[in-house]
Amino acid sequence: MQIDFHLGVTYVLSRLAGFTEHESNIIAGSSQYVDDAVNEGVIYFHNQAVYEFTSSAHRNLDYRNFKELSNHRVWIPFHFIPGLDVIEGDTVNVPEFVQKLVCRPCSRPAQDLVDKCIESSQLPMGLYFLGTTIHSLADTWAHQGFAGISHFVNDVGEIFDFNGFVDIKMKKHRSRYYLWQNLKKSIIRPIQRSFLKKWYEQFLSDLIGSVNPIGHGPVLSYPDLPFLIWSYEDWKGQTVYRNNPEDYASAVKAIFEVLARYKQKSNQHQNIFFDRDFEEIVKLLKSCQSDDPLVRLSQWEMAIKEGRFSFGTDMWSYQSQGQGSWLDQAFGCQDPDEFLGNNCEFSEAFLKQNWKLAQDALLYHRFILVYEILPNYGLCVA
C-alpha cells in the first residue's frame, strides 16, 4: 500500500474510531513514516549522549533491496509479515521455512503483533507503535502471496487485466525493469571495487528508482493500487486472482477493529463504525483511479474537507520532509538525506519529539516481531 492508504485512510479510520485530531496525526503519521524512514545512522550529541536511528524502508527499488540482510531487517518485519502457510505436497524446491515467509492477510504473527501493540498502549511511544503496527497489518493484504526475501517464490509469469487479457502496458514496464536489473548485475561488482563506488551507488539507486517506482517484486505497483482488479501467473504457473478493492475493504475493517480495541484497552471512548462512513471509504478506494499515490491522497484530503465523514472537517498535518516535518521539528533539518546526526545539541525535549518516538516505535516493532513473535513459529530472520 502507498501513502493514500497509510496516511489518508489511516487518519480517517483513527478519527472515526474516536481518536483526537492530534492522536490521529501521530497514528497516521507513524504509519506513513514506516515508508519514509529510508536513512539510518547514529546521532552524537555534544553532551556525549548517543541515539541510533534505523530505516524501515528503502528508496524505490534501492539497490540495497538485493542484499539479503536488508530483506530480513526491512521487508520482513515492516512490509511482509510471514503468513506461516505450508502446503502439503508443495515443497518441491521450496523449503518449509520459505513457504512460511510468504505474506498472508492478517496472519497469526500479524495478530500477535497487534496484541503486543495493544498491551503496550501505556508506553510513551504507544501511539507511534500503533501506527507502525497498522502499516504492517495493512500491507499483509496488499503483499499477500509474496515473501520479503529474494527467492523464486516471488517469480511471476504473465500479468492479466480485469478482462483476463495479457496486460501489455505492464509487460513493457516489466521488460524495462528487468533490463536494468540485469545491467546492474553485470556491472555493480567491478564498480563497487573502484573509487567510483560512492558515486555509483547514488547513480544506480536513482536510475533504477526512475524505472521502477515501487520496490517490491515483479508485479511492481499493482498490489498497491486500491482500485485494481487483476490476475497473474505465479511461480508454479497457476493463475492468482486479485481483487484489490475487496482486499482493501477487508483491511479497513480489520484496522478499525484494532483502533477500537486499542481505545478500549486505554479506557477511552470508542466509536461505532457507521455504515455510511464505511461505504464512503470503499467508494473512494474504487473511484480514485490514478497510478500516482499523491493524486489519490489528494482525493482523501478533499473528502475530509468536504465533510464526507462523520468526524468533521479537520486534516492531517504530517509531512514526510520539508518545513514542519518531524525531522525538521527535532533538528531543524528539512531534507532527511542531509541529516548526518553530527554536532547536535541535546535537550530533554528531544526525548518527546515525534521523530524520536517514531524511531523508538520502529526499533521496538522490529525487536518484538523478530525476537519474540516469529521464533514462536520456528522462524529466525535476523
WORA-V140062 format. One record per residue. N is the residue number from 1. RES is the residue in one small letter. PSI is psi in whole degrees, -180 to 180 (* if undefined). OMEGA is omega in whole degrees, -180 to 180 (NA if undefined). Layout:
n:N res:RES psi:PSI omega:OMEGA
n:N res:RES psi:PSI omega:OMEGA
This chain:
n:1 res:m psi:162 omega:-175
n:2 res:q psi:-170 omega:-170
n:3 res:i psi:-29 omega:180
n:4 res:d psi:-35 omega:178
n:5 res:f psi:-51 omega:-173
n:6 res:h psi:-33 omega:177
n:7 res:l psi:-57 omega:-173
n:8 res:g psi:-57 omega:-178
n:9 res:v psi:-40 omega:180
n:10 res:t psi:-39 omega:177
n:11 res:y psi:-46 omega:180
n:12 res:v psi:-46 omega:-179
n:13 res:l psi:-37 omega:178
n:14 res:s psi:-43 omega:179
n:15 res:r psi:-40 omega:179
n:16 res:l psi:-28 omega:179
n:17 res:a psi:-5 omega:176
n:18 res:g psi:2 omega:176
n:19 res:f psi:150 omega:180
n:20 res:t psi:170 omega:177
n:21 res:e psi:-43 omega:179
n:22 res:h psi:-48 omega:180
n:23 res:e psi:-40 omega:-179
n:24 res:s psi:-33 omega:175
n:25 res:n psi:-38 omega:178
n:26 res:i psi:-47 omega:-178
n:27 res:i psi:-53 omega:-178
n:28 res:a psi:-39 omega:178
n:29 res:g psi:-42 omega:179
n:30 res:s psi:-35 omega:177
n:31 res:s psi:-47 omega:179
n:32 res:q psi:-31 omega:-179
n:33 res:y psi:-29 omega:178
n:34 res:v psi:-39 omega:178
n:35 res:d psi:-18 omega:-176
n:36 res:d psi:-20 omega:-177
n:37 res:a psi:82 omega:-176
n:38 res:v psi:0 omega:-180
n:39 res:n psi:153 omega:176
n:40 res:e psi:160 omega:-179
n:41 res:g psi:-162 omega:-179
n:42 res:v psi:134 omega:177
n:43 res:i psi:125 omega:176
n:44 res:y psi:111 omega:-180
n:45 res:f psi:160 omega:-178
n:46 res:h psi:-29 omega:-177
n:47 res:n psi:15 omega:-180
n:48 res:q psi:2 omega:172
n:49 res:a psi:149 omega:-178
n:50 res:v psi:140 omega:175
n:51 res:y psi:126 omega:178
n:52 res:e psi:129 omega:177
n:53 res:f psi:156 omega:-171
n:54 res:t psi:168 omega:176
n:55 res:s psi:145 omega:178
n:56 res:s psi:10 omega:179
n:57 res:a psi:167 omega:173
n:58 res:h psi:164 omega:176
n:59 res:r psi:165 omega:-179
n:60 res:n psi:110 omega:-177
n:61 res:l psi:42 omega:173
n:62 res:d psi:142 omega:-178
n:63 res:y psi:-24 omega:-180
n:64 res:r psi:-16 omega:177
n:65 res:n psi:-26 omega:-176
n:66 res:f psi:1 omega:176
n:67 res:k psi:129 omega:-172
n:68 res:e psi:-38 omega:-179
n:69 res:l psi:-38 omega:178
n:70 res:s psi:-38 omega:177
n:71 res:n psi:-46 omega:-176
n:72 res:h psi:-32 omega:-177
n:73 res:r psi:-26 omega:-174
n:74 res:v psi:-60 omega:-172
n:75 res:w psi:-45 omega:-176
n:76 res:i psi:-54 omega:-175
n:77 res:p psi:-27 omega:-174
n:78 res:f psi:-24 omega:-171
n:79 res:h psi:-21 omega:-178
n:80 res:f psi:65 omega:179
n:81 res:i psi:130 omega:-177
n:82 res:p psi:146 omega:-177
n:83 res:g psi:-18 omega:175
n:84 res:l psi:-1 omega:-178
n:85 res:d psi:133 omega:173
n:86 res:v psi:122 omega:-176
n:87 res:i psi:121 omega:180
n:88 res:e psi:135 omega:178
n:89 res:g psi:8 omega:-177
n:90 res:d psi:27 omega:-173
n:91 res:t psi:13 omega:179
n:92 res:v psi:117 omega:179
n:93 res:n psi:6 omega:178
n:94 res:v psi:104 omega:180
n:95 res:p psi:152 omega:178
n:96 res:e psi:-37 omega:180
n:97 res:f psi:-46 omega:-179
n:98 res:v psi:-41 omega:178
n:99 res:q psi:-41 omega:-180
n:100 res:k psi:-26 omega:-178
n:101 res:l psi:-18 omega:-179
n:102 res:v psi:130 omega:-175
n:103 res:c psi:139 omega:177
n:104 res:r psi:148 omega:-178
n:105 res:p psi:129 omega:173
n:106 res:c psi:49 omega:-179
n:107 res:s psi:169 omega:-179
n:108 res:r psi:-44 omega:175
n:109 res:p psi:-37 omega:178
n:110 res:a psi:-40 omega:178
n:111 res:q psi:-38 omega:177
n:112 res:d psi:-39 omega:178
n:113 res:l psi:-41 omega:177
n:114 res:v psi:-45 omega:180
n:115 res:d psi:-44 omega:180
n:116 res:k psi:-37 omega:179
n:117 res:c psi:-45 omega:-179
n:118 res:i psi:-37 omega:176
n:119 res:e psi:-25 omega:-176
n:120 res:s psi:17 omega:-173
n:121 res:s psi:-22 omega:-178
n:122 res:q psi:-4 omega:179
n:123 res:l psi:153 omega:180
n:124 res:p psi:-33 omega:-180
n:125 res:m psi:27 omega:-176
n:126 res:g psi:-49 omega:-179
n:127 res:l psi:-32 omega:178
n:128 res:y psi:-40 omega:175
n:129 res:f psi:-36 omega:176
n:130 res:l psi:-43 omega:179
n:131 res:g psi:-44 omega:179
n:132 res:t psi:-37 omega:179
n:133 res:t psi:-43 omega:179
n:134 res:i psi:-39 omega:178
n:135 res:h psi:-51 omega:-177
n:136 res:s psi:-37 omega:178
n:137 res:l psi:-45 omega:180
n:138 res:a psi:-41 omega:-178
n:139 res:d psi:-19 omega:179
n:140 res:t psi:-24 omega:174
n:141 res:w psi:-48 omega:-177
n:142 res:a psi:-37 omega:-172
n:143 res:h psi:12 omega:-179
n:144 res:q psi:142 omega:179
n:145 res:g psi:-3 omega:180
n:146 res:f psi:150 omega:-180
n:147 res:a psi:149 omega:-178
n:148 res:g psi:38 omega:177
n:149 res:i psi:168 omega:175
n:150 res:s psi:106 omega:-176
n:151 res:h psi:153 omega:-176
n:152 res:f psi:-7 omega:174
n:153 res:v psi:-15 omega:177
n:154 res:n psi:-3 omega:-179
n:155 res:d psi:143 omega:-180
n:156 res:v psi:136 omega:175
n:157 res:g psi:-122 omega:179
n:158 res:e psi:152 omega:174
n:159 res:i psi:135 omega:-174
n:160 res:f psi:151 omega:179
n:161 res:d psi:-172 omega:-177
n:162 res:f psi:-33 omega:-177
n:163 res:n psi:1 omega:178
n:164 res:g psi:7 omega:178
n:165 res:f psi:153 omega:177
n:166 res:v psi:130 omega:-178
n:167 res:d psi:100 omega:-176
n:168 res:i psi:-41 omega:-180
n:169 res:k psi:-45 omega:179
n:170 res:m psi:-38 omega:-179
n:171 res:k psi:-44 omega:178
n:172 res:k psi:-41 omega:-179
n:173 res:h psi:-42 omega:-179
n:174 res:r psi:-35 omega:179
n:175 res:s psi:-38 omega:177
n:176 res:r psi:-40 omega:180
n:177 res:y psi:-51 omega:-177
n:178 res:y psi:-29 omega:175
n:179 res:l psi:-48 omega:-179
n:180 res:w psi:-32 omega:178
n:181 res:q psi:-42 omega:178
n:182 res:n psi:-37 omega:177
n:183 res:l psi:-43 omega:179
n:184 res:k psi:-45 omega:-178
n:185 res:k psi:-32 omega:-174
n:186 res:s psi:-21 omega:-174
n:187 res:i psi:-10 omega:-173
n:188 res:i psi:-41 omega:-174
n:189 res:r psi:-50 omega:179
n:190 res:p psi:-36 omega:-179
n:191 res:i psi:-34 omega:179
n:192 res:q psi:-29 omega:-179
n:193 res:r psi:-5 omega:-176
n:194 res:s psi:174 omega:179
n:195 res:f psi:-10 omega:180
n:196 res:l psi:8 omega:-173
n:197 res:k psi:-52 omega:-175
n:198 res:k psi:-44 omega:179
n:199 res:w psi:-43 omega:-176
n:200 res:y psi:-37 omega:179
n:201 res:e psi:-46 omega:180
n:202 res:q psi:-43 omega:179
n:203 res:f psi:-46 omega:-176
n:204 res:l psi:-42 omega:179
n:205 res:s psi:-45 omega:-180
n:206 res:d psi:-40 omega:-177
n:207 res:l psi:-52 omega:-179
n:208 res:i psi:-38 omega:180
n:209 res:g psi:-32 omega:-180
n:210 res:s psi:-23 omega:180
n:211 res:v psi:-44 omega:-178
n:212 res:n psi:108 omega:-171
n:213 res:p psi:18 omega:179
n:214 res:i psi:-74 omega:180
n:215 res:g psi:16 omega:176
n:216 res:h psi:85 omega:168
n:217 res:g psi:167 omega:-174
n:218 res:p psi:-6 omega:175
n:219 res:v psi:6 omega:176
n:220 res:l psi:-128 omega:-172
n:221 res:s psi:3 omega:-174
n:222 res:y psi:-41 omega:178
n:223 res:p psi:-19 omega:-175
n:224 res:d psi:0 omega:180
n:225 res:l psi:106 omega:-171
n:226 res:p psi:-18 omega:-175
n:227 res:f psi:-6 omega:-166
n:228 res:l psi:138 omega:169
n:229 res:i psi:123 omega:-171
n:230 res:w psi:-180 omega:177
n:231 res:s psi:165 omega:-180
n:232 res:y psi:162 omega:173
n:233 res:e psi:124 omega:179
n:234 res:d psi:-174 omega:-174
n:235 res:w psi:-18 omega:178
n:236 res:k psi:-2 omega:-178
n:237 res:g psi:8 omega:179
n:238 res:q psi:145 omega:-179
n:239 res:t psi:128 omega:179
n:240 res:v psi:122 omega:-180
n:241 res:y psi:134 omega:-179
n:242 res:r psi:126 omega:175
n:243 res:n psi:90 omega:-176
n:244 res:n psi:-42 omega:179
n:245 res:p psi:-41 omega:178
n:246 res:e psi:-42 omega:179
n:247 res:d psi:-43 omega:-179
n:248 res:y psi:-36 omega:177
n:249 res:a psi:-39 omega:177
n:250 res:s psi:-40 omega:178
n:251 res:a psi:-40 omega:179
n:252 res:v psi:-47 omega:-180
n:253 res:k psi:-43 omega:-179
n:254 res:a psi:-41 omega:-179
n:255 res:i psi:-40 omega:177
n:256 res:f psi:-40 omega:179
n:257 res:e psi:-40 omega:177
n:258 res:v psi:-45 omega:180
n:259 res:l psi:-40 omega:179
n:260 res:a psi:-41 omega:178
n:261 res:r psi:-39 omega:-180
n:262 res:y psi:-45 omega:179
n:263 res:k psi:-38 omega:179
n:264 res:q psi:-40 omega:178
n:265 res:k psi:-34 omega:-179
n:266 res:s psi:6 omega:-179
n:267 res:n psi:39 omega:178
n:268 res:q psi:161 omega:178
n:269 res:h psi:137 omega:177
n:270 res:q psi:147 omega:-178
n:271 res:n psi:167 omega:174
n:272 res:i psi:142 omega:179
n:273 res:f psi:99 omega:-177
n:274 res:f psi:144 omega:-179
n:275 res:d psi:-38 omega:-178
n:276 res:r psi:-41 omega:179
n:277 res:d psi:-44 omega:180
n:278 res:f psi:-43 omega:179
n:279 res:e psi:-37 omega:179
n:280 res:e psi:-40 omega:178
n:281 res:i psi:-48 omega:-180
n:282 res:v psi:-40 omega:178
n:283 res:k psi:-44 omega:-180
n:284 res:l psi:-39 omega:178
n:285 res:l psi:-37 omega:-177
n:286 res:k psi:-33 omega:-170
n:287 res:s psi:-26 omega:-179
n:288 res:c psi:85 omega:-171
n:289 res:q psi:57 omega:174
n:290 res:s psi:144 omega:176
n:291 res:d psi:-16 omega:-178
n:292 res:d psi:115 omega:-178
n:293 res:p psi:-29 omega:179
n:294 res:l psi:-33 omega:174
n:295 res:v psi:-43 omega:178
n:296 res:r psi:-38 omega:179
n:297 res:l psi:-38 omega:-180
n:298 res:s psi:-29 omega:177
n:299 res:q psi:-37 omega:176
n:300 res:w psi:-39 omega:177
n:301 res:e psi:-43 omega:180
n:302 res:m psi:-42 omega:-179
n:303 res:a psi:-39 omega:178
n:304 res:i psi:-45 omega:-180
n:305 res:k psi:-31 omega:179
n:306 res:e psi:0 omega:177
n:307 res:g psi:35 omega:-176
n:308 res:r psi:1 omega:175
n:309 res:f psi:157 omega:-171
n:310 res:s psi:-13 omega:-177
n:311 res:f psi:-13 omega:178
n:312 res:g psi:-151 omega:-170
n:313 res:t psi:32 omega:178
n:314 res:d psi:-170 omega:-175
n:315 res:m psi:151 omega:176
n:316 res:w psi:159 omega:-179
n:317 res:s psi:-1 omega:-176
n:318 res:y psi:135 omega:174
n:319 res:q psi:133 omega:-178
n:320 res:s psi:-30 omega:176
n:321 res:q psi:174 omega:-179
n:322 res:g psi:-170 omega:-177
n:323 res:q psi:130 omega:179
n:324 res:g psi:-4 omega:177
n:325 res:s psi:163 omega:-178
n:326 res:w psi:-37 omega:177
n:327 res:l psi:-38 omega:178
n:328 res:d psi:-42 omega:178
n:329 res:q psi:-37 omega:-175
n:330 res:a psi:-38 omega:-172
n:331 res:f psi:0 omega:-178
n:332 res:g psi:23 omega:179
n:333 res:c psi:124 omega:-175
n:334 res:q psi:-16 omega:-180
n:335 res:d psi:112 omega:-178
n:336 res:p psi:-31 omega:-179
n:337 res:d psi:-20 omega:-180
n:338 res:e psi:-5 omega:-177
n:339 res:f psi:115 omega:-178
n:340 res:l psi:-14 omega:179
n:341 res:g psi:18 omega:-180
n:342 res:n psi:153 omega:174
n:343 res:n psi:42 omega:-180
n:344 res:c psi:134 omega:174
n:345 res:e psi:137 omega:-180
n:346 res:f psi:140 omega:169
n:347 res:s psi:159 omega:-179
n:348 res:e psi:-20 omega:178
n:349 res:a psi:-27 omega:179
n:350 res:f psi:-35 omega:-176
n:351 res:l psi:-16 omega:-179
n:352 res:k psi:8 omega:-179
n:353 res:q psi:146 omega:178
n:354 res:n psi:-45 omega:-178
n:355 res:w psi:-45 omega:-178
n:356 res:k psi:-44 omega:-179
n:357 res:l psi:-34 omega:176
n:358 res:a psi:-39 omega:176
n:359 res:q psi:-41 omega:175
n:360 res:d psi:-42 omega:-178
n:361 res:a psi:-40 omega:178
n:362 res:l psi:-46 omega:-179
n:363 res:l psi:-41 omega:-180
n:364 res:y psi:-43 omega:179
n:365 res:h psi:-51 omega:-179
n:366 res:r psi:-43 omega:-179
n:367 res:f psi:-48 omega:-177
n:368 res:i psi:-45 omega:-176
n:369 res:l psi:-46 omega:-173
n:370 res:v psi:-38 omega:-172
n:371 res:y psi:-14 omega:179
n:372 res:e psi:-51 omega:-171
n:373 res:i psi:-55 omega:-174
n:374 res:l psi:-38 omega:176
n:375 res:p psi:-27 omega:177
n:376 res:n psi:-20 omega:180
n:377 res:y psi:19 omega:176
n:378 res:g psi:21 omega:-177
n:379 res:l psi:129 omega:176
n:380 res:c psi:111 omega:-172
n:381 res:v psi:6 omega:177
n:382 res:a psi:* omega:NA
